Amino acid sequence: MKFRLHPVLIPLFLFLIMTGDISVYALLFISLLIHEAGHLIAAYATRMRVRSCIIMPYGGELVISNRQLEPRRNRLIVALGGPLATVFLLGFALWIPFPGDDQVVRIQLVLLALNLLPILPLDGGQAICALLETDGSEYRTRALLLVYSMLVLFAAILLLFCGFPHTSLYIVLAIFLLIQNISAFRFRKYEKAYTEIKLNRLT
């Protein structure tokens, strides 16, 4: 399995370093790793084949072989694995006092609030996608959720600009998520065709 950081993390970390928040940088990175470890453990528990793991600003992204062919239950478990790991770390910080625990609590709350938003590609969106799908409607459901996610993100970007420059970091993150959704929507037909070819080979 390959492991890498998404390039968009570099300007985020540089921003934190320039503002003097080195401790925030370290805690955020560790929190992202633990969050993604939750996804990885869930994927291995459901026997999914993980090809690579990419750490994103909001958590991470697992590239799983034939993900769309996996049962909805397995995809739901993997989607919730990251937030559960974040909840575990949050509970640890609340239960056992240690230096900087208040900062850890704030970071976990932000990661949870962000990842549980009901939009793609966040964990909340992935979970809702798995819950709403029915046999034969997988790609239609995902396409509709992608359109919904793009509209929500576009509206969020416009609202966030009202608080610029204080909301600049959130604007960059929202734009990043919007680009991801646009890319996924553009290539949805190719993904469907590829999955159908794999399915035909398996049957």
N, C-alpha and C positions, 0 to 999 in steps of 0.2 A: 504494500500500500504506500502511495506517495503522499507526502505531507508538505504543504507550502502555505505561505501567507499571501493574501491578495494584495496587489500593488497599492490599492487605495488605502491600506493601513499605514503606509509610509508617511504620507502627508499628515494623517491623523496623529501619529506618534510624534512627528516633528513639531506639530502644533502644541502638543502637550509638553514636549521638552522645552520649547521656546517660552512657554508661559510659566515654566518652572515647576510644573506638576509632574515631576519624575515619579513620585510615589503613585500618583494616579495612573501613569503609564504602566508601571509594573503590575499594579493590582488589576487594571483592566485587562492586560494581556493574560495574566494567570486566570482571571475569571472567564475569559473567552476560551482558554484551553480546557478548563474544567467543564464548561458548558458543552464544548464539542466532544469531550470524553463521554458525556452522558449519551450523546447521539451514537457514538461508536459502540459503547457497551450495549445499547439497545439494538443496534444493527447486528452485532455478533450474536446476541441472544436470540434474534429471529433468523439467524443464519443467512443474512444478506451478504452478498459479495461486495465489499467496499474496495473500489479501485483507487480512490484518492480522497484526501481531506484538505479542504481549503478554509483557512481561518479568515472570516469576514469581519467588518466593523461591528456587526450586530450579533455575531456568533460564529457560525461556520456553515459549510456546505459539504455534504458527502456526495461523492459521485459513486453511485451504486449500479452495478451491472443489472440491466433489465429491471429497473426499479418499478416501471409501470406494470410489469407482469406479477409483481408481488401482491399477496392478499392485502386488502384494505386494512385489516387489523394490524399487520406487520408495519405498514407505512405509518399508521397512526401511532404505534408504539415508538417508532424511530423519531417521529416529529416531536413527541412529548418527552423524549429522553433528555434533550438538552435543557429545557425548562425545569425538569425534575432535578437535574444536577445543580442548577442555579438555586433552586429552592433549598436543596440540601446545604449548599454553601451559605445561603442566607440564614438558615436555621442555626448553623454552626456559629456564625458571627454574632447572632442574637443570644445564643445560649452560653457561649464561653467568651468572657471578656479578654481582649488582647489589644496591644497598641495598634491603632488604626482601624479598629473594628467598625467604627461609625462610617468610615470611608468605604469599607467593604460592603456594608449594608446598603449604602446609597448606590453603589455600582450594580449590585445584584438586583435592586429594585428597578433600576433603569433598564437593565438587560431583560428582566422579566416583562416589564411593561412594553418594551419594544418588541420582543419576540412573540408575545401573545396577541399582538395586533392581528385582526382577521384579514390580513392581506398576504399575497404571495410576494416574495419567496420565504417570508417569515414562518416560524413554526406554527403560529396560530392559523395562518392561511393554509399551510400544508395539512394540518389536522382537519380543518373544515372541509378541504377538498376531499380528503379520504372519507369523511363522514357523509358528504352529500352524494358521492358517486354511487351509481347503481350499475349493474351489469350492462355493458354496451354504451354507457353514457360518460365513461371516464374522460374522454378527450373534450367532449362538449362541455362538461362541468368545469374542467380545468380552463378551457378557453373563456368561458363566461367569468370565472373568478379572476383570470388575468385582466380582462377588460375592466372589471370592477376595481381591481387593485390599482390599475393605471389611473383611473378617474379619481380615486381617493388620494393617491399620491400627488397628482397634479393639483388638486384642490389644497392639499396640505402645503405644497410648495408655495402657492400663492398666499396662503395665510401666514406662513413662516416669514415671508418677505416683509410683512408688516412689522416684525420685530428685528429686522436686520439693523446692525451687524451682530447683535447678541445671539441671533438664531442661526448664524452662518454654518456652524457645524451640523446642525439638524437639516439645513437646506441641502448641504452636500450629500448627506446620508440619504435623504428623500430622493434626490436626483439620481443617485447611484442605484437605489431600488427601482426607480422608474425605468432606467435604462435596462436593468436586468429583465423586467417584465416585458418591455418592448421587444427585446431580443428573443425571449421565450415565446412570445406571441407570434413573431415572424417565422420562427422555425418549428412551430407546433405541428405542421403538416408533415415535415420531414421526420420528426420524432415519432409521429403516429405510423408513418410508412415503415420506418425502421423496426418499430415494435411489432408490427403485424408480420413482417418478414421473419423476425426471430420466433414469433409465436407459431407461424406455419412450419418452421424448421423443427420446433419442439414437438409438434403434433404430427 
